[in-house]
Every structure is written in C-alpha cells, then in structure tokens.
Amino acid sequence: MKKFIFPILLIFLVSCNPWKFVGEYDKEADFSKFKTFGLLNWEKQNDKQVNSETKEFILLAIKKQLEARGYTYQKDDADLQVSVYIIVSEATSYSAYTNQYQGYGGYGSVSVGVGVGSGGASVGAYGYGINPYPYTVVKHDYNAGTFVIDLLDHSQKKIIWQGVASGRVAHEEGNQASVNDKVARLFETLPVKKVKKKNR
C-alpha cells in the first residue's frame, strides 16, 4: 500500500456523493522554482481500477492542468514528478422512508437516514409523533473511488503536494469530460495559479 505524506487525507478513502476534493502542500516548498514536470511510472495497481481509455484521460487532464500553470512537460529528469494512485472499493449506504401520516398537532412526518462507510455508521431522525412509524429501508450498493495525485520535488525526493478526490463511481463517470472536471477541481487545491494567456 502506498504511504501518504499527509495522513489527514486518509479520511477520504471512502466517501458518498457528492465528490470531495482536498489538498495539502509543503508550506516550505517554493513552487515558483519548478519549471518542468514528468510522469512517474503508472502504478500497476491502477490498471485493476480503470481501463486504458480512462487512464489516458487522467494523464492528459493532469498534463493540461500543470501546463496551464506554466510548467513544461519533460520526459526525463523533470523538476516535478507526478504520481497517480487510484482506489476503488465496494461501499453500502441505506435510506429509510415512510409515507404514513400520523401524529399530533399536524406534525407527523418522520425521516430516517443511515450511512455506512469506513468510518462507521450514523443514524438520524426527526419529526413529531405519538406512536412509532413503520418505515421502508432501501439498501444502496455502489463503488467508492479515491483518486490520489502526488507532486514530488525530484531533487529532494519528497512529496510537496498531495491532492485527493473521492466519491461515488459510476460507469458513465469514466468519460473524458467527467475526468477533466474532477482533475481540474482537484488541482484548484494546488497553491499555484493558472498563467494568463497573452493576447496575440
């Protein structure tokens, strides 16, 4: 299992919709000194999680985001090295509802929600009533995805930024537009602004 430099991000290993995006960076790192970036070898574990087309979408999206921030792609000995790690795991959530109305003073609706993930389970309910209400529980099985991007200072061999995106994975989310959107939102946590294009 890959070791993360920023342990706080591990809480996002399993998450429900909507997608969450978080990043941490080395406050002592001078991002302006880096001029080039390269891609480390693709993790073999990633191939078990995404197909070759989605892999290409991811790498192109990362390249686009870094180039938009003024960095130049360089295959060998680049200042910044990019590492990608993907985790997809099975998860379950539950929802409960009732369509009965019975209560006091006009307040009789009850809503119950249950969520189950790596952090445990939670139950919430609200409403006013005299008697318990029968309710229907619906189980939702889905795939929870976690997408980790590391930027490493090649000269010092250390991670200077780590971004983690996590949320529910659906088959249709492998398209290029969806990948571009998620990678772009993740790179918003990088403390480097996009370079404004000069008008010709």
The 8 nearest C-alpha neighbors of each residue, nearest first, counted from 0:
[[1, 2, 3, 44, 84, 86, 42, 85],
 [0, 2, 3, 84, 4, 42, 147, 85],
 [1, 3, 0, 4, 6, 5, 9, 84],
 [4, 2, 5, 6, 1, 9, 8, 161],
 [3, 5, 6, 2, 158, 161, 159, 157],
 [4, 6, 3, 7, 8, 23, 161, 9],
 [7, 5, 8, 9, 3, 4, 10, 2],
 [8, 6, 9, 5, 10, 11, 23, 4],
 [9, 7, 6, 10, 11, 5, 163, 21],
 [8, 10, 11, 7, 6, 12, 5, 3],
 [11, 9, 8, 12, 7, 13, 118, 6],
 [10, 12, 9, 13, 8, 14, 165, 145],
 [13, 11, 10, 9, 145, 14, 165, 144],
 [14, 12, 11, 143, 117, 116, 165, 144],
 [13, 15, 166, 165, 11, 143, 12, 16],
 [16, 14, 166, 167, 17, 13, 143, 18],
 [17, 15, 18, 166, 167, 14, 19, 165],
 [16, 18, 15, 166, 19, 167, 14, 165],
 [17, 19, 166, 16, 165, 20, 164, 167],
 [20, 18, 165, 164, 166, 17, 21, 14],
 [21, 19, 164, 185, 163, 18, 165, 184],
 [20, 22, 163, 162, 164, 188, 19, 185],
 [23, 21, 162, 188, 161, 163, 24, 189],
 [24, 22, 161, 160, 162, 5, 21, 25],
 [25, 23, 160, 159, 26, 161, 22, 189],
 [24, 26, 159, 27, 28, 160, 23, 158],
 [27, 25, 28, 24, 29, 159, 23, 160],
 [26, 28, 25, 29, 24, 159, 30, 160],
 [27, 29, 25, 26, 30, 159, 24, 152],
 [30, 28, 31, 32, 27, 33, 26, 25],
 [29, 31, 32, 33, 28, 191, 190, 159],
 [32, 30, 29, 33, 34, 191, 28, 69],
 [31, 33, 30, 29, 34, 78, 28, 35],
 [34, 32, 31, 78, 30, 35, 79, 70],
 [33, 35, 70, 71, 78, 32, 36, 69],
 [36, 34, 71, 70, 77, 78, 72, 73],
 [37, 35, 79, 77, 72, 80, 78, 73],
 [36, 38, 80, 74, 77, 73, 72, 81],
 [39, 37, 81, 80, 40, 82, 36, 74],
 [38, 40, 82, 81, 80, 41, 37, 83],
 [39, 41, 42, 38, 82, 43, 83, 81],
 [40, 42, 43, 39, 83, 45, 82, 38],
 [41, 43, 44, 45, 40, 84, 83, 46],
 [44, 42, 45, 46, 41, 47, 40, 84],
 [43, 45, 42, 46, 47, 48, 85, 84],
 [46, 44, 48, 43, 47, 42, 85, 49],
 [45, 47, 48, 49, 44, 43, 50, 51],
 [48, 46, 45, 44, 49, 43, 50, 87],
 [47, 49, 45, 46, 87, 86, 85, 50],
 [50, 48, 46, 47, 53, 45, 54, 51],
 [49, 51, 53, 52, 54, 46, 48, 47],
 [50, 52, 54, 53, 55, 49, 46, 56],
 [53, 51, 55, 54, 50, 56, 49, 173],
 [54, 52, 56, 55, 50, 51, 173, 49],
 [53, 55, 51, 57, 52, 56, 50, 58],
 [54, 56, 52, 58, 53, 57, 59, 51],
 [57, 55, 53, 59, 54, 175, 58, 60],
 [58, 56, 60, 54, 55, 59, 53, 61],
 [57, 59, 61, 55, 60, 56, 62, 54],
 [58, 60, 62, 56, 61, 57, 55, 63],
 [61, 59, 63, 57, 179, 62, 58, 56],
 [62, 60, 58, 64, 63, 59, 57, 65],
 [61, 63, 59, 65, 60, 64, 66, 58],
 [64, 62, 60, 66, 61, 65, 67, 59],
 [65, 63, 67, 61, 66, 62, 60, 183],
 [66, 64, 68, 67, 62, 63, 70, 61],
 [65, 67, 70, 69, 68, 63, 64, 71],
 [66, 68, 64, 65, 193, 69, 194, 63],
 [69, 67, 193, 194, 65, 66, 70, 192],
 [68, 70, 66, 67, 194, 71, 65, 193],
 [69, 71, 66, 35, 34, 65, 68, 36],
 [72, 70, 35, 66, 36, 34, 73, 69],
 [71, 73, 36, 35, 37, 74, 70, 66],
 [74, 72, 37, 77, 75, 36, 35, 71],
 [73, 75, 37, 72, 77, 76, 38, 36],
 [74, 76, 77, 73, 37, 38, 36, 72],
 [77, 75, 78, 74, 73, 37, 153, 36],
 [76, 78, 36, 35, 37, 79, 73, 75],
 [79, 77, 35, 153, 33, 36, 152, 34],
 [80, 78, 36, 152, 77, 151, 153, 35],
 [79, 81, 37, 151, 38, 36, 150, 39],
 [82, 80, 38, 150, 39, 149, 37, 151],
 [81, 83, 149, 39, 148, 150, 38, 80],
 [84, 82, 148, 147, 149, 81, 85, 41],
 [83, 85, 147, 146, 45, 148, 42, 82],
 [84, 86, 146, 45, 145, 147, 87, 83],
 [87, 85, 145, 144, 146, 88, 48, 84],
 [88, 86, 144, 143, 48, 145, 142, 85],
 [89, 87, 143, 142, 90, 144, 86, 13],
 [90, 88, 142, 141, 143, 87, 91, 140],
 [89, 91, 141, 142, 140, 143, 116, 88],
 [92, 90, 140, 139, 115, 141, 116, 93],
 [91, 93, 114, 139, 115, 138, 140, 113],
 [94, 92, 138, 113, 137, 114, 139, 136],
 [93, 95, 112, 137, 113, 136, 138, 96],
 [96, 94, 136, 111, 135, 112, 137, 134],
 [95, 97, 134, 135, 110, 111, 136, 98],
 [98, 96, 134, 99, 135, 133, 109, 95],
 [97, 99, 100, 96, 134, 108, 109, 133],
 [100, 98, 97, 101, 132, 108, 133, 107],
 [99, 101, 107, 108, 98, 102, 97, 106],
 [102, 100, 107, 99, 128, 103, 108, 130],
 [101, 103, 107, 128, 106, 129, 105, 127],
 [102, 104, 105, 106, 128, 107, 129, 127],
 [103, 105, 106, 102, 107, 128, 127, 101],
 [104, 106, 103, 107, 102, 101, 127, 108],
 [107, 105, 127, 104, 102, 103, 108, 128],
 [106, 108, 102, 101, 128, 127, 100, 105],
 [109, 107, 126, 100, 106, 110, 127, 101],
 [108, 110, 126, 125, 107, 111, 124, 97],
 [111, 109, 124, 96, 125, 112, 108, 95],
 [110, 112, 124, 95, 123, 96, 109, 113],
 [113, 111, 94, 123, 122, 95, 110, 114],
 [112, 114, 122, 93, 121, 94, 92, 115],
 [115, 113, 92, 120, 121, 93, 116, 112],
 [114, 116, 120, 92, 119, 91, 113, 121],
 [117, 115, 118, 119, 13, 90, 120, 114],
 [116, 118, 119, 13, 115, 12, 90, 14],
 [117, 119, 116, 120, 115, 10, 13, 121],
 [120, 118, 116, 117, 115, 121, 114, 113],
 [121, 119, 115, 114, 116, 113, 122, 118],
 [120, 122, 113, 114, 123, 119, 115, 112],
 [123, 121, 113, 112, 120, 124, 111, 114],
 [122, 124, 112, 111, 121, 113, 125, 110],
 [125, 123, 111, 110, 109, 112, 122, 126],
 [124, 126, 109, 110, 123, 127, 111, 108],
 [127, 125, 109, 108, 107, 128, 106, 124],
 [126, 128, 106, 107, 102, 108, 125, 103],
 [129, 127, 102, 107, 103, 130, 106, 126],
 [128, 130, 102, 103, 131, 127, 101, 107],
 [129, 131, 128, 132, 102, 101, 127, 107],
 [132, 130, 133, 129, 128, 109, 101, 134],
 [133, 131, 134, 130, 97, 99, 109, 101],
 [132, 134, 97, 131, 135, 99, 96, 98],
 [135, 133, 97, 96, 132, 95, 136, 98],
 [134, 136, 95, 96, 97, 137, 133, 94],
 [137, 135, 95, 94, 134, 138, 93, 96],
 [136, 138, 94, 93, 95, 135, 139, 96],
 [137, 139, 93, 92, 140, 136, 94, 91],
 [140, 138, 92, 91, 93, 141, 137, 94],
 [141, 139, 91, 90, 138, 92, 142, 89],
 [140, 142, 90, 89, 91, 139, 143, 167],
 [143, 141, 89, 168, 88, 90, 167, 144],
 [144, 142, 167, 88, 166, 87, 168, 13],
 [143, 145, 87, 165, 166, 168, 86, 167],
 [146, 144, 165, 86, 164, 12, 85, 87],
 [145, 147, 85, 164, 163, 84, 165, 86],
 [148, 146, 163, 84, 162, 83, 85, 145],
 [149, 147, 83, 162, 161, 82, 84, 163],
 [150, 148, 161, 82, 81, 160, 151, 158],
 [151, 149, 81, 160, 158, 80, 159, 79],
 [152, 150, 158, 80, 157, 79, 159, 153],
 [151, 153, 79, 157, 155, 156, 154, 158],
 [152, 154, 156, 78, 79, 155, 151, 80],
 [155, 153, 152, 156, 78, 157, 79, 151],
 [154, 156, 152, 157, 153, 151, 158, 159],
 [157, 155, 153, 152, 154, 151, 158, 80],
 [158, 156, 151, 152, 155, 159, 153, 154],
 [157, 159, 151, 150, 160, 152, 149, 4],
 [158, 160, 25, 24, 151, 150, 157, 152],
 [161, 159, 24, 150, 23, 158, 149, 25],
 [160, 162, 149, 23, 22, 148, 24, 150],
 [161, 163, 22, 148, 147, 21, 185, 149],
 [164, 162, 147, 21, 146, 20, 22, 165],
 [165, 163, 20, 146, 19, 145, 185, 21],
 [166, 164, 145, 19, 18, 144, 14, 11],
 [167, 165, 18, 14, 15, 16, 144, 143],
 [166, 168, 143, 16, 15, 142, 144, 169],
 [169, 167, 142, 144, 143, 166, 172, 170],
 [170, 168, 172, 171, 167, 142, 173, 141],
 [171, 169, 172, 173, 168, 174, 142, 167],
 [170, 172, 173, 169, 174, 168, 177, 175],
 [173, 171, 169, 170, 174, 177, 168, 178],
 [172, 174, 171, 53, 170, 178, 175, 177],
 [175, 173, 172, 177, 176, 171, 178, 53],
 [174, 176, 178, 177, 56, 179, 173, 53],
 [177, 175, 179, 178, 174, 180, 173, 172],
 [176, 178, 180, 175, 179, 174, 172, 181],
 [177, 179, 175, 181, 180, 176, 182, 57],
 [180, 178, 176, 182, 60, 177, 181, 183],
 [179, 181, 183, 177, 178, 182, 184, 176],
 [180, 182, 184, 178, 183, 179, 185, 177],
 [181, 183, 185, 179, 184, 180, 178, 186],
 [184, 182, 180, 186, 185, 181, 179, 187],
 [185, 183, 181, 187, 186, 182, 180, 20],
 [184, 186, 182, 187, 183, 20, 188, 181],
 [187, 185, 188, 189, 183, 184, 182, 64],
 [186, 188, 184, 185, 189, 183, 190, 192],
 [189, 187, 186, 22, 185, 190, 21, 162],
 [188, 190, 186, 187, 191, 22, 160, 24],
 [191, 189, 188, 192, 187, 24, 30, 186],
 [192, 190, 189, 68, 193, 30, 31, 187],
 [193, 191, 68, 194, 190, 189, 187, 67],
 [192, 194, 68, 67, 195, 191, 69, 64],
 [195, 193, 68, 69, 67, 196, 192, 66],
 [196, 194, 193, 197, 67, 68, 192, 69],
 [195, 197, 194, 198, 67, 193, 199, 69],
 [196, 198, 199, 195, 194, 193, 69, 67],
 [199, 197, 196, 195, 194, 67, 193, 69],
 [198, 197, 196, 195, 194, 67, 69, 193]]
